[in-house]
Amino acid sequence: MRASFSLLIVTGITLVCGRLLSVNSTTAGFAFLLGVLWIATAWGIIEAVLASLVAMLSFNFFFLPPIGRLVIADPQNWVALFAFLATSLVASHLSDRARKQAQEARNHQRDTEQLYALSRAILLSHPDHSMGRQVALQIARIFDCEAVALYDAPSGEIYSGGWEDLPGVEAKLKQVVIQATPLQEPACGLLVAPVSLGGRPIGSLALSHSALSDGALQALLNLVAIALERVRTEVTTNRAEVARQSEEFKSTLLDAIAHEFKTPLTSIKAASTSLLSESGALPAHWAELTSIIDEETDRLSLLVSDAVRMAQIDAGKIRLERAPVGIRDLCEGALVQFGQRLEARTLVRNFSIELPLVLVDRDLIQLALRQLIDNALKYSAPGAPLEILAEAEDKRILIVLRDRGPGIPERYLTRIFDKFYRRDAVKQHVPGSGLGLHIAREIVRAHGGDLWAKSQPGQGSEFCMSLPLPREGSAA
């Protein structure tokens, strides 16, 4: 169609210059040249070349002697003719290139505006609605795509946009993620490209009849990758917030329960203490039973307090009330709480003669020690000896608890401190929640120290607690 119009323009110039105005050959040459330049600017180089050839023939036939014949008598006119043709072709080429550059600039500006609009839409997307769905709809609207399908590989979700469906696109989306290479079907105008982040495919995007350049497509895929990553970040943040609120609720609930427990325990303690103060008036077996009630009341009160503290620590609410404390006092205070559980065992105490004071929260460190002692009692055979030692070394105090239990395989030595972790080999016959060692380590680390384990299967275990010394220590 454009070629026909080009021929009509050349024909029109020929009629106007040769029949209506009867201009000379120079004027006609300029008229033909202007026509060829306009054709190159408006339609392109192919139409301009065709127009140049036809214009050359018309110029020769109608304006160069002998008129009416495709013959040139004067040799100078050959030079003029070829100069006209060369000028037309060069000018057409330059004009066409300028037209293409202008068109590329317009396309680049359009792509930039569309990508900006998409990025703004992503930033302003409603948090209560599906991000993937919003992105697919915005791509279809902004880039004028008939159909869009976005596949989020980690979640397995496919989000659609546009006013048409893409039958069978699910398999193609997954195939592109696996192969990490684009898929094109020119017959139906379908393009499926992988969406990557950090060099790994995290999804894929299908576009129907898209006019995007390669650069714009890559920028679009980067924006989609950012949007999908934002979805995962928001999900992770929401889960963390829910977990934090859950921990806070648990801590608050345990505080309330502890308060309810403490009230009757205080009454029981007062009654048992009152009875024991008059033990001479009680029969011997009653006095013994009352003593058991008194001891177990203390133990139950301590367990309730420990449960509340453990819940607070698990919720990240560690509040340290530091004071100078002797290591021997810390260890003995933790051991005395186990009473009868230690009576059937040999307990070896090995403390250096002079140990500096440590600046710690007495209650929390004793809670950590009780977790270690309770762990040793649960996992070692009844009657198996325990050893607790303490020594100063390299600006820290090292407290070590040794048992003669079955030991821990090396691959589990770090995992036993993970929250809720319990080995399959022991969790069926040893009670526990998997929180004790985790909380003990959190307490020690909050003091600037650390807690770790050493063990060999069949030879028992060592739990080592290090506490930093204050800058100016004194002897215990």
C-alpha positions in Angstrom: 0.0 0.0 0.0 2.8 2.4 0.9 4.7 1.5 -2.3 1.6 2.5 -4.3 1.3 5.8 -2.5 5.0 6.4 -3.2 4.5 5.9 -6.9 1.4 8.2 -6.8 3.5 10.9 -5.2 6.2 10.7 -7.8 3.6 10.7 -10.5 2.0 13.7 -9.0 5.3 15.6 -8.9 5.9 14.7 -12.5 2.5 16.0 -13.6 2.7 19.2 -11.6 6.3 20.0 -12.8 6.0 18.8 -16.4 2.4 19.6 -17.4 1.0 22.3 -15.0 4.0 24.4 -14.2 6.5 23.5 -17.0 9.5 24.0 -14.7 13.1 23.4 -15.8 15.1 20.2 -15.0 16.8 21.7 -11.9 13.5 22.7 -10.3 12.0 19.3 -11.1 15.1 17.5 -9.6 14.6 19.4 -6.4 10.9 18.6 -6.3 11.6 14.9 -6.8 14.3 15.1 -4.1 11.9 16.7 -1.6 9.3 14.1 -2.4 11.7 11.2 -1.8 12.8 12.8 1.5 9.2 13.1 2.7 8.5 9.5 1.7 11.7 8.3 3.7 10.6 10.3 6.7 7.1 9.1 6.7 7.3 5.5 5.6 10.9 4.2 5.5 13.9 3.4 3.4 12.3 0.7 1.2 9.6 3.0 -0.1 12.1 5.8 -0.5 14.4 3.7 -2.6 11.5 2.7 -4.8 10.5 6.3 -5.1 14.1 7.3 -5.9 14.3 4.8 -8.8 11.0 5.9 -10.3 11.8 9.5 -9.8 15.1 9.0 -11.6 13.3 7.4 -14.6 10.7 10.2 -14.7 13.4 12.8 -14.4 15.2 11.3 -17.4 12.1 10.7 -19.5 10.3 14.0 -18.9 13.0 16.6 -18.1 16.3 15.6 -19.6 16.8 15.8 -23.4 15.9 14.1 -25.5 12.5 14.5 -23.8 10.2 11.5 -24.0 12.9 9.0 -24.3 15.0 7.1 -21.8 18.1 8.3 -23.5 20.5 11.1 -22.4 22.3 13.0 -25.1 24.5 15.3 -23.1 27.1 13.4 -21.0 26.8 16.1 -18.3 23.2 15.1 -17.8 24.4 11.6 -16.9 26.5 13.1 -14.1 23.4 15.1 -13.0 21.2 12.1 -13.1 23.5 9.9 -11.0 24.1 12.7 -8.6 20.4 13.1 -8.2 20.0 9.3 -7.6 22.9 9.2 -5.1 21.6 12.2 -3.3 18.1 10.8 -3.1 19.4 7.5 -1.8 21.7 9.0 0.8 19.2 11.5 1.9 16.5 8.8 2.1 18.9 6.6 4.2 19.7 9.5 6.6 16.1 10.5 6.9 15.0 6.9 7.5 17.6 6.5 10.2 16.6 9.7 11.9 13.0 8.5 11.8 13.9 5.2 13.4 16.0 6.9 16.1 13.1 9.1 16.9 10.8 6.1 17.0 13.2 4.3 19.3 13.3 7.3 21.6 9.5 7.4 21.7 9.4 3.6 22.4 12.1 4.0 25.1 10.1 6.9 26.7 7.0 4.8 26.6 8.7 1.8 28.1 10.1 4.0 30.9 6.8 5.5 31.6 5.1 2.1 31.7 7.8 0.6 34.0 7.5 3.6 36.3 3.8 3.2 36.4 4.2 -0.5 37.3 6.8 0.1 40.0 4.5 2.8 41.5 1.5 0.4 41.4 3.6 -2.3 43.2 4.7 0.2 45.9 1.1 1.4 46.4 -0.4 -2.1 46.3 -3.0 -2.9 48.9 -1.5 -5.2 51.6 -4.8 -6.9 52.2 -5.0 -8.2 48.6 -2.9 -10.8 46.8 0.3 -9.1 45.6 0.7 -11.6 42.7 -2.9 -11.0 41.5 -2.4 -7.2 41.7 0.9 -7.4 39.7 -0.7 -9.5 37.0 -3.6 -7.1 36.6 -1.4 -4.1 36.5 0.9 -5.6 33.9 -2.1 -6.3 31.7 -3.5 -2.8 32.1 -0.2 -0.8 31.8 1.4 -2.8 29.0 -1.9 -3.4 27.2 -1.5 -7.2 27.1 -4.4 -9.4 26.2 -3.5 -12.0 28.8 -0.9 -12.3 31.6 0.0 -15.2 33.8 2.4 -15.0 36.8 3.8 -18.1 38.4 5.3 -18.0 41.9 7.4 -21.1 42.2 7.9 -21.3 46.0 4.2 -21.1 46.7 3.0 -22.8 43.5 0.4 -20.1 42.9 -0.5 -18.8 39.4 -2.0 -15.4 39.1 -3.9 -14.2 36.0 -4.6 -10.8 34.4 -6.0 -9.4 31.2 -9.3 -10.1 29.4 -8.3 -13.4 27.8 -7.3 -16.8 29.1 -4.1 -18.7 28.3 -5.1 -22.4 28.0 -2.4 -24.8 28.9 -0.1 -22.1 30.2 0.5 -23.7 33.7 2.7 -26.4 32.2 4.7 -23.9 30.2 5.2 -21.6 33.2 6.6 -24.5 35.2 8.7 -25.7 32.3 10.3 -22.3 32.0 11.2 -22.2 35.7 12.8 -25.6 35.5 14.8 -24.9 32.3 15.5 -21.2 33.1 15.1 -20.3 29.4 12.4 -18.2 27.7 9.7 -19.9 25.6 8.3 -18.2 22.5 5.3 -19.2 20.4 5.1 -16.5 17.6 2.1 -18.2 16.0 -0.1 -17.3 19.0 1.9 -14.3 20.2 2.9 -16.0 23.5 6.1 -15.2 25.4 7.0 -17.0 28.7 10.1 -15.7 30.5 11.7 -16.8 33.7 11.7 -14.5 36.7 15.0 -14.7 38.5 16.4 -13.2 41.7 20.1 -13.5 42.6 20.6 -15.9 39.7 18.0 -18.4 40.7 14.5 -18.7 39.1 11.7 -17.9 41.5 8.9 -17.9 39.0 7.9 -17.1 35.4 5.8 -14.6 33.5 3.6 -15.3 30.4 2.5 -12.4 28.2 0.2 -12.6 25.2 0.8 -10.2 22.2 3.3 -8.1 24.0 5.2 -5.3 22.2 8.0 -5.0 24.8 11.6 -4.6 23.8 14.2 -6.9 25.2 15.4 -4.2 27.6 11.9 -3.3 28.8 11.1 -7.0 29.2 14.2 -7.6 31.4 13.3 -4.5 33.5 9.8 -5.8 33.8 11.0 -9.2 35.0 13.2 -7.5 37.6 10.2 -5.6 38.9 8.2 -8.8 39.1 11.0 -10.5 41.0 11.1 -7.7 43.5 7.3 -7.9 43.9 7.4 -11.6 44.5 10.3 -11.2 47.0 8.3 -8.5 48.7 5.4 -10.9 49.1 7.7 -13.4 50.8 9.2 -10.7 53.0 5.8 -9.6 54.1 4.7 -13.1 54.8 7.8 -13.8 56.9 7.3 -10.5 58.7 3.7 -11.3 59.4 4.6 -14.7 60.7 7.3 -13.3 62.9 4.9 -10.7 64.3 2.2 -13.4 64.9 4.9 -15.5 66.7 6.0 -12.6 68.8 2.4 -11.8 69.8 1.9 -15.4 70.6 4.9 -15.5 72.8 3.8 -12.3 74.5 0.3 -13.8 75.0 1.9 -17.0 76.4 4.0 -15.0 78.8 1.1 -12.9 80.0 -1.0 -16.0 80.4 1.7 -17.8 82.4 2.0 -14.7 84.6 -1.7 -14.8 85.3 -1.6 -18.6 86.0 1.5 -18.2 88.2 -0.3 -15.6 90.2 -3.2 -17.9 90.7 -0.9 -20.7 91.7 1.1 -18.6 94.1 -1.8 -17.6 96.2 -2.8 -21.2 97.3 0.9 -22.2 97.5 1.5 -19.3 99.9 -1.3 -20.5 102.1 -0.1 -24.1 102.0 3.4 -22.9 102.8 2.2 -20.9 105.7 0.1 -23.8 107.1 2.9 -26.3 106.8 5.4 -23.9 108.4 3.0 -23.3 111.2 2.5 -27.0 111.8 6.3 -27.7 111.7 6.9 -25.0 114.3 4.8 -27.1 116.6 6.2 -30.4 115.6 6.4 -31.6 119.2 2.6 -31.6 119.4 2.3 -33.7 116.2 2.7 -37.5 115.9 6.0 -38.5 114.2 4.4 -39.6 110.9 2.3 -36.5 110.7 5.4 -34.4 111.2 7.1 -36.3 108.4 4.2 -35.8 106.1 4.0 -32.1 106.9 7.7 -31.8 106.2 7.2 -33.4 102.8 4.3 -31.0 102.1 6.5 -28.0 103.1 9.4 -29.2 100.8 7.2 -29.9 97.9 5.4 -26.6 98.2 8.8 -24.9 97.9 9.6 -27.0 94.9 6.3 -26.3 93.2 6.6 -22.6 93.9 10.0 -22.7 92.3 8.7 -24.6 89.3 6.0 -22.0 88.8 8.5 -19.2 88.9 10.8 -21.0 86.5 8.0 -21.6 84.1 7.1 -17.9 84.0 10.8 -16.9 83.6 11.3 -19.4 80.8 8.2 -18.1 79.0 9.5 -14.5 79.3 12.9 -15.5 78.1 11.4 -17.4 75.2 9.5 -14.3 74.3 12.7 -12.2 74.3 12.0 -10.5 77.6 15.2 -11.1 79.4 15.7 -8.4 82.0 19.0 -8.8 83.9 19.3 -7.6 87.5 23.1 -8.0 88.0 24.8 -8.2 91.3 28.2 -9.6 92.4 27.7 -13.3 93.2 30.1 -16.1 94.3 30.3 -19.1 92.0 30.1 -21.6 94.8 26.9 -19.9 96.1 25.4 -20.0 92.6 26.1 -23.7 92.1 25.0 -24.7 95.7 21.8 -22.7 95.4 21.0 -24.5 92.1 21.8 -28.0 93.6 19.8 -27.6 96.7 16.6 -27.4 94.7 16.9 -31.0 93.6 16.9 -32.4 97.2 15.9 -36.1 97.1 16.8 -36.5 93.4 20.4 -36.1 94.2 20.4 -38.2 97.4 21.0 -41.5 95.6 23.9 -40.2 93.5 27.5 -39.4 94.2 27.9 -35.7 93.6 31.5 -34.4 93.2 32.1 -30.7 93.8 35.4 -29.5 92.4 35.8 -25.7 92.9 39.0 -23.7 92.7 40.1 -22.4 96.1 39.8 -18.7 95.0 37.2 -17.7 92.4 36.4 -14.1 91.5 32.9 -12.9 91.9 30.8 -12.7 88.8 28.4 -9.9 88.0 25.2 -11.8 87.0 21.5 -12.1 87.6 21.5 -14.7 90.4 18.0 -16.1 89.7 18.5 -16.4 86.0 21.9 -18.1 86.2 20.6 -20.5 88.8 17.7 -21.2 86.5 20.2 -22.0 83.7 22.2 -24.3 86.0 19.0 -26.1 87.1 18.2 -26.8 83.5 21.7 -28.4 83.0 21.4 -30.4 86.3 17.8 -31.5 85.4 19.0 -32.6 81.9 21.9 -34.6 83.5 19.5 -36.3 85.9 17.0 -37.2 83.2 19.6 -38.6 80.8 21.9 -40.5 83.1 21.1 -43.8 84.9 19.8 -43.7 88.5 22.7 -43.7 90.8 25.2 -42.5 88.2 27.6 -40.0 89.6 27.6 -36.3 88.7 30.5 -33.8 88.8 30.3 -30.1 88.9 33.5 -28.0 88.7 34.4 -24.3 88.4 37.6 -22.6 87.5 38.8 -19.2 86.3 40.5 -19.0 83.0 41.3 -16.2 80.5 39.1 -13.5 82.0 36.1 -15.8 82.4 34.7 -18.4 84.8 34.1 -21.8 83.4 31.5 -24.0 85.1 31.4 -27.6 83.8 28.7 -30.3 84.6 29.7 -33.9 83.8 27.4 -36.9 83.8 27.9 -40.6 83.0 25.0 -40.8 80.7 24.8 -42.5 77.2 26.5 -39.6 75.6 25.5 -37.5 72.5 26.6 -38.2 68.9 28.8 -35.4 67.6 26.3 -34.3 64.9 23.7 -33.4 67.6 26.0 -31.4 69.9 24.9 -28.1 68.4 21.3 -29.0 67.6 20.4 -29.9 71.1 20.4 -26.2 71.9 17.8 -25.5 69.2 14.3 -24.5 70.4 12.0 -27.6 70.7 14.6 -29.9 69.3 14.7 -33.4 70.8 16.4 -36.5 69.3 14.2 -39.3 68.1 16.2 -41.8 70.0 15.3 -40.3 73.4 12.1 -38.3 73.1 9.9 -41.4 73.4 11.1 -42.4 76.9 12.5 -39.2 78.4 10.0 -36.4 79.2 10.8 -32.8 78.1 9.8 -30.0 75.9 13.1 -29.3 74.1 13.2 -25.8 75.6 15.5 -26.2 78.7 18.9 -26.2 77.0 17.8 -23.5 74.6 16.7 -21.2 77.4 19.8 -22.0 79.4 22.0 -20.9 76.5 19.9 -17.7 75.9 20.4 -16.8 79.6 24.1 -17.3 79.5 24.5 -15.4 76.2 22.5 -12.5 77.6 25.2 -12.2 80.2 27.9 -12.1 77.5 28.9 -15.8 77.9 28.2 -19.0 76.1 27.1 -22.6 76.7 28.2 -25.6 74.7 28.4 -29.4 75.0 31.2 -32.0 74.7 30.4 -35.7 74.5 31.3 -39.1 73.2 28.8 -41.9 72.9 29.0 -44.2 75.9 31.3 -41.9 78.0 28.9 -39.3 79.2 28.6 -35.6 78.4 30.0 -32.3 79.6 28.0 -29.1 79.5 30.3 -26.1 79.7 29.1 -22.6 80.8 31.4 -19.6 80.5 30.7 -16.3 82.2 32.8 -13.2 81.7 34.5 -11.7 84.7 33.9 -8.1 85.6 36.8 -5.7 85.0 37.6 -5.6 88.7 37.0 -8.9 90.4 37.2 -9.9 94.0 37.8 -13.3 95.6 34.8 -15.4 96.4 
